[in-house]
Every structure is written in C-alpha cells, then in structure tokens.
Amino acid sequence: MNILQKKTGHFVFIDGDLKMHTYKDYDEVPDVTQFSNVIAFLPDIPYPPHTIEEHEIIMQWNEEFKKVLEQMDGD
C-alpha cells in the first residue's frame, strides 16, 4: 500500500546538459534516469508533533529518495 497521498514539495534535478528541472508535485517528475543529479528532494512534511501515520509517511519518503538515487546510479 502506498501511503504517499500528498506528493507536493520542492524537487529539483539536473540533466546531462546541466539544465535544472524543478517540480512542485512528485507525480510530475518524469523518469529520474534522465537526470544526472538531485539538487533538492524536499517533500512537504507536516510540522511536529507527528502522528504515527505521519512518521510512516516520512519513512516512505526516505525510501522513495533511496530509490531515486539507485535509479540515477543505474543500479
């Protein structure tokens, strides 16, 4: 089950031509393998204190960021 329902934030990538691509909704980010670097990966996280569900969402974002880095490395 994907608990990432709200996917807004600040996501910035650099492509092979050193052009910057900025997105405010993570669903709008295309295939990350076309990018060479991540400049910002800042999902909107609610202010503390966090509920258990919010902690799960934060951990899901951490896992998503790891996936992005793995895909960019080609692993």
C-alpha positions in Angstrom: 0.0 0.0 0.0 1.3 3.4 -0.9 0.6 5.9 1.9 2.1 8.8 0.0 -1.2 10.5 -0.9 0.1 14.1 -0.8 3.1 14.3 -3.0 3.8 18.1 -3.0 7.2 19.6 -2.2 10.2 21.0 -3.8 12.1 18.6 -6.2 15.0 19.8 -8.3 17.1 17.8 -10.7 19.9 18.5 -13.2 20.1 16.7 -16.5 23.1 15.8 -18.5 23.1 19.2 -20.2 23.3 20.9 -16.8 19.7 22.2 -17.2 17.8 22.5 -14.0 14.3 20.9 -13.7 12.0 22.0 -10.8 8.8 20.3 -9.8 6.2 21.1 -7.1 4.4 17.7 -7.3 6.4 14.5 -7.2 3.9 12.9 -9.6 5.1 15.3 -12.3 8.7 14.1 -12.1 9.5 12.1 -15.2 11.8 9.1 -15.4 14.6 10.0 -13.0 17.2 8.1 -15.0 17.3 11.1 -17.4 18.8 13.2 -14.6 22.4 13.3 -13.5 22.0 14.9 -10.1 19.4 15.6 -7.4 19.6 19.2 -6.1 16.6 19.2 -3.8 14.3 16.4 -2.6 12.1 18.2 -0.1 8.6 16.7 0.3 6.1 18.7 2.3 6.3 17.2 5.8 3.8 18.4 8.5 5.2 20.2 11.5 5.7 18.2 14.7 4.4 16.6 16.7 3.8 13.8 14.2 1.2 11.1 14.4 2.2 7.5 13.8 0.8 7.7 10.3 2.9 10.9 9.6 6.0 9.0 10.8 5.2 6.2 8.4 4.8 8.8 5.6 8.1 10.4 6.4 9.8 7.0 6.3 8.1 6.3 2.9 9.6 9.5 1.6 13.1 8.3 2.8 12.6 5.1 0.9 11.5 6.9 -2.2 14.6 9.1 -2.1 16.8 6.0 -1.9 15.0 4.5 -4.9 15.6 7.8 -6.9 19.3 7.7 -6.1 19.6 4.0 -7.0 17.8 4.6 -10.3 20.1 7.5 -11.1 23.1 5.4 -10.5 21.7 2.7 -12.8 21.7 0.1 -10.1 
